[in-house]
Amino acid sequence: MLRDANELSDGATLEAEVCVVGGGIAGITIARALGAAGVRVVVLEAGGVARSDESQALYRGHMSGISTWALEDLRVRRLGGTSDHWAGWCMPLQEEDFLPRAHIPHSGWPISLRDVAPYYRPAEAVVELGEGHFDAVKAKHDESRPSFASRGALETRMFRFSPPTRFGERYRAELERSERVDVITHAAVTHLALERGSRALARVEGKGPSGAFVVEANRYVLAAGGIENPRLLLASRDVSPDGVANGSGAVGRYFMDHPHLYDAGRIALPRDLDVGFYRRGTSRGMDGERIGVFALTSRGREELSCPDLTVEVGAEADPEEALQGLSASDAARLLGAKARHFRLDVRAEQSPDPRSRITLQQERDALGLPKVDLHWFVRDEDRAAYARAVGRLGALLTVQREARVLQQLTPDTARTWPLLPGGHHMGTTRMGSSSATSVVNADCRAHDVDNLYLAGSSVFPTGGSANPTLTIVALALRLADHLATPPPEVGSRTAEEPVGPAVPPGEPEARP
């Protein structure tokens, strides 16, 4: 069923087995899976079926760190959420993305690729990728196209593209027909009410066009995005001044995006060399559009103490434009009448850092919620590592197929090189094995609240270099499997989950 909150009377109370806050990619995926399993679900979507300026204005906030797009532009407050402007990029995380890495502080998931892998194939179906694979070597062979060999630390990976799937449009009719799923639009949650003296949520409270409402459920899922999830947790302060599920002080911290570094290098290739496998829009298999990207192997990244990154063959330029501003010696390296010149664009992982965070302002929006401040911070060590990686990749490419590479991102330019956001909000309610340093456990359940779960990329401990959407869907399906079983008895904390310190160890900053 799909209805608008203006159909609710002021003070209405709704009941469900599971209440999902957020009707975006994760929320719709969970609701569909639970409905198919016979679970009664209420989904509360703060926006409408269509996008509106009035609704988008509720996302406005402040940015005190690295500049990103305006916060109301990065997110979409409507049924389907950010799938409305998703470009369709899909790739699973790598096995090593889940592992602790000595050169990446705060890295390591409490689960492995083995735990997520069974859900990637059904996730591909959800985003309409069709039957296919992510094996770049096989794809190049199938297309009979020349490629750069994987030698030493160099490897080729492959993105595939969803149509892209607009979740609000693609799954609207199914949600309307559902007898188990009740989707309510324009239903903005404003408060998470803890049951006093208990480790459980008693209800969520919200506002709609007709007034206030309440939803009471056995279990609750926050699936409102990497900024709104911590915002709601931090703003619900009636029991604790630190908010809900924030015994570790980690809520809102470790905000991550995928820094994009454009024109980080330039490559000259023989004019008669087919580089279509590495160009957007020119490679297509039976499973649809795809693109190859260059990367360093896990061993190569470890040797350079570098987070993961991929390098795309970007825009083509005529030789004069490609060489403009270069020194005579650099121009000579790239010059060639029979060459084509391209930019090399980087899509990078960043190390999680507690200084990169979401906090609340005194100013409130039209619904009475505190507005957020986003302080996006990327370590200087990461910037320097990106430069080292581009240099290594450039050297590895130069020895193949008469390529000539000029590194633009260098150790000297790394500190000031512009970092552009991918709009991928990750890490702010991170997953971990200890309640002392994370917000949710391996099942995405809050350490401090027995019937509260978090969904979406806010639970990612690290981000890898792959766009997060496919993994968001896979983790949502995994969570739905967990929620489809009867809830455990709400009780005391287990021995494996000790109460953590007020602030994660080694962090001088006070909590929000």
N, C-alpha and C positions, 0 to 999 in steps of 0.2 A: 504494500500500500504506500502511496505517495500523497502527502497532503501538506498544506501550509499551516504554520503555527497560528495564523489568524483564525483558524477553525477551532482553536482551543479556547475555553473560557478562562477568564482570569482566575488564577489559583488552582488550575487543573493539576491533578496528580496522575501520572502515567506509570504503569508497571510493566516490567519485562524481565526475562531471565538474564539478558545481557543488554546493557546500554552502551552504545558506541557514540562517542563525541567526535564528530567530524565526518562529513560525507565526501571525502576525497578519495584518492587512490587506495590508501590502506583501509579506510573505513568502509568503502563500498565492497572491497574484496572480502573483508571479514564478514560483513553482513550477508553477502551472497552465499558464502560457504556455510555460515551458521544456519541460515534459512534452509538451505538444502539438507542440512543435518537435522532439521526439525526443531531448532532452537528459536524461541520467541525473542526478537531483537527490536529495539527502538534505536534508530539512528537520528541524531540531532545535527542538522546542518545549519550553520549560522547564516549562510547566504540563501539566495533563491535558486530557482532552476536556471535563471539567466544571470549574467553579471550585471551589477549596477554600481554607479558612482557612489551612491549613499552607503552601500554595504562595503565597498572597497575602502572608503574613508576611515572605517573602524580599524584598519590595519596600519594607519599612520603611526610613526614612531620616530625615534632619534637614533642617529648613528654616531658613535664617538671614536670608532676605530677606522680601519681601512674603508674607504668609500665603496658602497655597493649601489645597485639601483635602489630607488626609493622603496621602502618596505611595502608600500601598497601596490607597487608594480611587480615585485618579486613573487607575490602570492595572489591567488585567485579565490575570493570568498563566494563560492557558488557550488552547487552540486557537481561533483567531479573534481573540484579543487584545482591543483596546479596541472592536472592532465590537460586543462584547457589551453595551456601555452607550452606544453611539453613538446620537444622537437623529435621525440621517438627514439633517442639513442639507447641501445640496450647492450649490456655485457655483464656476465656474472662476475662476482669478485674472484680473485685468485686464491689459491689455497693458502699462500703465505700471508694474505691480508688478515687472516684470522689468528695468526700466531704472534706471540710476543717477539718483538724485534729489538735487540739491544740498542740500536741506533735511533729508535723511535720511542721517546718517552711516553709512558701511559698506554702503550700498545698491548694488544692481545685481547681476544674475545673469550668469553666463557664457553663458547661453542666452536665447532670446527666446520669446515666446508662440508664434511660428511653429514652434519646435522641439517644443513640447508639444501644440499644438492638434490634430494628427492623432490623438493618443491620448485626447483627452477623450471623443469619441463611444464608442469601445470601453470606456472607463472607466465611462461611464454605464450600459452594458449590464452590467458586472460588479456595479455596485451597484443594478441593477434599477430604473433610473429610467424605462425605456421610451422610446418615441419622443417627443421633445419638444425644447424650446429654452429658452434663458435670455433671450429678448427680452422685457423687461418691457412695452415699448410695445405689441407685438403681443399679449401675453397680456391686457392690459387691454382692448384692442379686441375680442379674441375673446370676452371675458366681458361686453362691453358695460357695463362698470362705470365710474362716475366715478373720476377720479384727479386727482392733483396734477400739473400740467404741469411738464415739464422746462424751466425758464427760467433763463438765466444760469448760475450755478454749481450749481443744483439738478438732480438727476437721480434717477430711480427705478431700482433694480436688483431682481433677483428671485432668491430661493432656491427650489429644488425639493427634494423630500424623497424619499429612499430609504425603503423599507418600515418600518424600516431593515433592510438585509441583515446578518444575523449570519453572518460568514464561516465560522466553525467548523461551524455547522449546515447552512448552505446548500451548502457545497462538500465536506462530509465524505464523502458517498457517492462522489463523483467521485474524491476522493483515495484512498479505499479501493480503487477499481477500477483505479487507474493502475498500469501496469507500469513506468513510468519514474520516478515520484515516490515516494520512501520517506519518509513522515512518521513521526517518532518523538517521542512525547510523554514528559513527565517527563524530558527530556534537556536538562539545564541546562549550558550552556557556561560554563566557569570560567576558561579561558585561551586566548589566541591566541598560538601558538608561531611566531615568526619563524625562518626558516632562516638560521643564522649566516653572515655574509659574503655575504648575498644580499638582494635587494629583494623577497622573496616570503614569504608565509606557508607554512609547512611542513605545519601541521595545526591543528585546533582540538581542545581537550581539554575533557572534560566529566564530569559525574557523573550517575548515574541511581540508581534504587532498588537495583540489583544491583552497583553499583560504578562504577569509572572506565571511560571509553571514549575513543576517538580517531576523528576523521574526517579523512581525507586526500582532497583534491580538487585539481582544476586551478585553480579559482577559488572565491572565498568571498564571500558577501554577508551583511553585518550588517543585519538588519531587525528589531531588537529594541526599537525605540522611541527617542524623543529623550532619554531618561535612561539606558537600559541600553546603547545604542550607545556613548556616551562612557565609561560606567562600565567596560565590557569593554576598551576601548582603553587607558584610563588604568591599569587594574589589571594589564595584561599587561606586566610590567616586567623580564622576564628578560634582554632584550638592551639596553634603554635604560631609565633611571629615569623617563623622561617617558612611557613606554608605547609603543604601536604607532601609527604614522601621525600622530605628533604633532611632526614637525619644526618646524612653524610655531608650536607652543604654542597653537593655536586649538581643540584638542579640549576640549569641555566649555564653551567660552566662547560668548557671543552667544545664550544661552538666551532664547527668546521664547515668549510665550503671547499670547492675544488678551484684553487687559483688557476686562472687561464693566463698564459704569457704569450701574447701574439708577437710574431716576427722575431722569435728567439734565435733564429738562424735563417740562413738563406742557402738554397741548394741549387746548383746548376746540373742539369742532366742532358744527355744527348737528345737532340730533337726527335730522333726516330725511335726513342725508347718509350714503350707503352707503360705509363705509370697509372693507368686507370684503376688498378686495384687499390691504390692509395689516395684516390681523389673522390670526394663526395659527389654522388650522383652519377658515377660512371661505372660502378661495379654492381652487378645484379646476378643472383643465382636463382634456383628454383624456389628458394625460401624468401626471396625479395631482395631489397637493397642492402648493401653492406659496404664497409670500408675498412681497409687495412691501416694500421697505425704502428709506428716503431716504438719499441720499449726496451728497457734493460731487463735482463733476467734477474731473478732474486739474488743470485750470486753477485752479479754486477752491481746491483743496488747496495748490497751489503758491503762490498769493497769500497764504495764511495760514501757510505753512511747516508744514503739518500732515500727519502720517501719514494713511493711509486709515482711514475708519470708515463704518459704516452705522448708521442709526437706525431702530428698530422701534417701531411703535405698540403699546405694551404693555398692561398690565392696565387695565381700565375701573374707575372709582371713582365713587361717587355724589358730587354736588357738595360736600356737607359734608366728606367725607373728602378730596376733591381739594384743597379750600381750607384744610384744617386746617393751622395753623401759619404761614400766609401773612400778610404785612402787609395792612392794609386796601387799600392801593393795588394790590398784586399781586392780591388777591382780586377787586377790581373789574375788573381786566383779564380775568379768566377767568370771571367770574360771568355766568350766563345761564340762565334757566329752561328754554330750549329747546336747551340745549347738552348734549353728552355729553363727559365728561372722561376723558382717558387719560394714562398715563405715557408718556414717551419714553425708551427704553432704548438704550444705545450699545454696539456691538460694535466694538472698535478694533484697529488695527495698532499695534505699538510699534516704535520704532527699535532696530535691533540694537546692543547695547552689550557690550563685552568684560567689563564688571564683572558682568553677569548670567550666572551660570555654574554648572556642575556640578563639584564637587571630591569627593575621597575622604576618608573619615574613617578613623581608626585602628580603630574598632570593625568587626567582621566579622559576616557573617550565618552561617547554619547550614551553608552550602556553602563557607565560607572566603573569600568575596569581600568586599572593603571596602564598607561602606555609603556612601551618597552624602550630600552636603550640597547642597541646592538653594538658591542665592541668586538669587531672582527680583528683578530691579531694573528699574524703569521711570523714564526720565529726567524730571526736572521740566519740561524743555522740551516733552516729549510731553503731559504733563498740562495745561500751559497751552494747548497747541495744541488739545487736545480741547475745552476751554472755548470757544476762539475759534470752532471749527467748529460747536459746538452753537448758539452765538449767531448765526452766519451762517445756519445751516439754519432756526433759529427765525424769523429775519427773513424769509427767503424763503417759508416756509410761511404766515406771517401774512398775506401779501398775497393769498392764494388761498382761495377757497371759505369765506369768513367765518371762517377759522381764527384762533384767538387762542393764542399760545404764551408761556409763561413759562419762561425759562431758569433751571434749578436749579443746574446746573454752571456756575460762573462763575470768572473769574480769581481771585477771593478764596477760593473753596472748592476749587479744583482740586487744590491741594497735599495736602489732607487727605481728598479724596473717596475712598471705599472702592473699590479695584480688585479685582474678583472674577475668578478664572481661568476660562478656557474648557476647561482640561485639554488644550490643544493644545501639545505639547512640540516646539518647533522650534529650528533653528539651531545645535545643539551640535556638528555635524560639517559645517559649512557648505560649500557649493559655491562655487568661484571659479576664476578663470583663473590665479592665481598661488599657488604653494605657500607663499609667504611669509605669506599672510594667510588661507588656507583649508585645508580638509582633503581635499576631493575635487575632481576636475575636472568638466568639462561632461558626461562620461559616468558620473559618480558613482563613478569609480575613485579610490582614495586616491593622492594625489600621491607618497607615500613608499613605497607597497607595491604592486607591479605587479599582483598577482592578488587584491586586496581591494577590494570595492565596498561602498558604504553605500546603504541604501534607507530611505524614510520621510521624514517632515518634519524630521528632524534635518539634512538637507542643504539646507533652505530658507535662502537668504541673508537674505530678508525674508519676512514672513508675509502681507502684504495684510490684508484684513478678512474674506475668505471662509474658512469652515471648511476645514481642510486635506485632508479625506478624499478628495475627488474628485481633487485634484491628486496626492496620495500614490499613488492607483491609476494615474493617467495616467503619472507618472514611473516607477512600477514596471513598467508595460507597455513603456515606452521602454527601460528598463534590460534587460528580458528580451530585447527585440529585439537589443540589443548583445551580450548574453551568448550568444545562440543562434548567433553566428558563432564560428569557431575562435579560441582565444585568441592574442593576439600573442606574439611571442617575448619572454620576460622578459629585459630588458637594462638598459642604462644610461639615465640621465635624459636627456630631450630638452632641446634648447636653450631651449624655451619654458617649461620648468619648473625654474628655478634653485632651489637649496637656499635656504630662507628663514631669517631670523634666528630666534633661539631664542624671542623674544617678539614679537608683532606690534608694529610701530612705534608709539611714542607711548603705550605701556601700561606703567605703572610697576609693576604687580603681578608677582610671580614666578609661574612656572608651578606647577601642582599637583605 
